[in-house]
Amino acid sequence: MGFYPGVLIAADAQARLDRMVAVGPVGWAVSGGVSGRGQVGVRPADDSGRMTNSAITASGLRKAYHDKVVLDGIDVNVRTGTVFALLGPNGAGKTTMVNVLTTLLKADGGTARVAGHDIVTETKKVRASIGVTGQFASVDELLSGRENLQLMVDLHHFKGGEGKGVVENLLRRFDLVESADKLASTYSGGMRRKLDLAMTLVGRPRIIFLDEPTTGLDPRSRRTMWNIVRELVADGMTIFLTTQYLEEADQLADQIAVLDQGKIVAQGTSEQLKRQIPGGHVQLRFAEAAQLDAAARVLTGSTADAESLILRVPSDGGAKSLRAVLDRLDEYAIDVEEFTVHMPDLDDVFLALTGHSSTEAESKTEVVTK
Ligand SMILES: Nc1ncnc2c1ncn2[C@@H]1O[C@H](COP(=O)(O)OP(=O)(O)OP(=O)(O)O)[C@@H](O)[C@H]1O
């Protein structure tokens, strides 16, 4: 699933222009430098005009396709200037959630406000406040990077020189200067994603929806995208991110919601989620069954797997408890082949919460583009 933010932007250029005029002249931070959290972001106001700290709120959102329930009463609260990650395997309903919040799709029930505006009754205002990049970039392949950006600028009707400044600054900020005049069709997957995001930023959105921004990217491009996201948040933007990568949510998100079969099965910080499952353990591999049995007898609470000759010993991963395990083995002259410390990660969380691993989702990951 994915969608084409270009349609959204084109349909709403005037509203964005109105907002930009209200906000003031365009001035891009070339370096993407830190300007302080919350400094740039304007707090949304609710109907009574009160300022709120929530960039996005949703309550009881429901959506079904025929008899298939995709969103089954979703509640979220995304604080302004933070990264919120909606984590789930393929088909969990992530794109549907993004489409509903960005007003591209009507929910069957529930309410939501984005940038303080109701997604049903204030569609235009919502659209004027957000930027969206999907899994499938809205980049026009027959244009160069610079031309794609210029097209966005033209849609926003910047005045004269201001528009040129925006294009050049974004090219520099996203490290696209060298390839600016090459056709986007020659860009790598990572470059295309960067260009897509740069195009979204032309409208100076306060809230950005990134629908699986790194799916299919190689590890280096993924890290580049993570750094860009961190810079955007440092500049005061709010990011609603969907991902099927546990590490991505762990790395970027202030809050993570785990979506499974239409429901949010857990929500919290990465640390809070990790705390919901049993603690870490030390894994010891032995060369012989006799050694495994001996170790199992002297290390209390351990569980042995005779086939793999592996013993799991509960541990907090701290130096003290690790030393205690090794000292005990020494004391009984038991030789260990391999010693690894395993602290719980989000994959363990997913397994504990949903009863199934996220491996299914990750193994689907499409062809990696360089
Ligand atoms: N227009 C549609 N008509 C019918 N079913 C749909 C439609 N759009 C999505 N679905 C179904 O709804 C479910 C959720 O889809 P969605 O795209 O929201 O999931 P996702 O978590 O974004 O997954 P992916 O990572 O594969 O994009 C899937 O089973 C999908 O097949």
The ligand as an SDF file (V2000), in Angstrom:
LIG
                    3D

 31 33  0  0  0  0  0  0  0  0999 V2000
   -8.7070   -0.3980   -0.6700 N   0  0  0  0  0  0  0  0  0  0  0  0
   -8.6890   -1.5550   -0.0290 C   0  0  0  0  0  0  0  0  0  0  0  0
   -9.6460   -2.4790   -0.2190 N   0  0  0  0  0  0  0  0  0  0  0  0
   -9.6480   -3.6370    0.4510 C   0  0  0  0  0  0  0  0  0  0  0  0
   -8.7240   -4.0120    1.3410 N   0  0  0  0  0  0  0  0  0  0  0  0
   -7.7240   -3.1400    1.5940 C   0  0  0  0  0  0  0  0  0  0  0  0
   -7.6650   -1.8690    0.9230 C   0  0  0  0  0  0  0  0  0  0  0  0
   -6.5580   -1.2120    1.3810 N   0  0  0  0  0  0  0  0  0  0  0  0
   -5.9730   -2.0340    2.2900 C   0  0  0  0  0  0  0  0  0  0  0  0
   -6.6700   -3.1790    2.4100 N   0  0  0  0  0  0  0  0  0  0  0  0
   -6.3460   -4.2980    3.3140 C   0  0  0  0  0  0  0  0  0  0  0  0
   -6.2840   -3.7700    4.6330 O   0  0  0  0  0  0  0  0  0  0  0  0
   -5.2350   -4.3720    5.3720 C   0  0  0  0  0  0  0  0  0  0  0  0
   -4.3200   -3.3090    5.9270 C   0  0  0  0  0  0  0  0  0  0  0  0
   -3.6340   -2.6870    4.8500 O   0  0  0  0  0  0  0  0  0  0  0  0
   -2.5720   -1.5300    5.0820 P   0  0  0  0  0  0  0  0  0  0  0  0
   -2.0230   -1.1770    3.7610 O   0  0  0  0  0  0  0  0  0  0  0  0
   -3.1740   -0.4630    5.8920 O   0  0  0  0  0  0  0  0  0  0  0  0
   -1.4860   -2.2870    5.9620 O   0  0  0  0  0  0  0  0  0  0  0  0
    0.0010   -1.9040    6.2540 P   0  0  0  0  0  0  0  0  0  0  0  0
    0.2140   -2.1660    7.7000 O   0  0  0  0  0  0  0  0  0  0  0  0
    0.2800   -0.5320    5.7690 O   0  0  0  0  0  0  0  0  0  0  0  0
    0.8180   -2.9530    5.4160 O   0  0  0  0  0  0  0  0  0  0  0  0
    2.0240   -2.7380    4.3660 P   0  0  0  0  0  0  0  0  0  0  0  0
    3.2330   -2.6710    5.2160 O   0  0  0  0  0  0  0  0  0  0  0  0
    1.9740   -3.9850    3.5450 O   0  0  0  0  0  0  0  0  0  0  0  0
    1.7450   -1.4940    3.5850 O   0  0  0  0  0  0  0  0  0  0  0  0
   -4.5550   -5.3420    4.4360 C   0  0  0  0  0  0  0  0  0  0  0  0
   -5.0600   -6.6240    4.6710 O   0  0  0  0  0  0  0  0  0  0  0  0
   -4.9610   -4.8520    3.0540 C   0  0  0  0  0  0  0  0  0  0  0  0
   -5.0070   -5.9200    2.1610 O   0  0  0  0  0  0  0  0  0  0  0  0
  1  2  1  0
  2  3  1  0
  2  7  2  0
  3  4  2  0
  4  5  1  0
  5  6  2  0
  6  7  1  0
  6 10  1  0
  7  8  1  0
  8  9  2  0
  9 10  1  0
 10 11  1  0
 11 12  1  0
 11 30  1  0
 12 13  1  0
 13 14  1  0
 13 28  1  0
 14 15  1  0
 15 16  1  0
 16 17  2  0
 16 18  1  0
 16 19  1  0
 19 20  1  0
 20 21  2  0
 20 22  1  0
 20 23  1  0
 23 24  1  0
 24 25  2  0
 24 26  1  0
 24 27  1  0
 28 29  1  0
 28 30  1  0
 30 31  1  0
M  END
$$$$
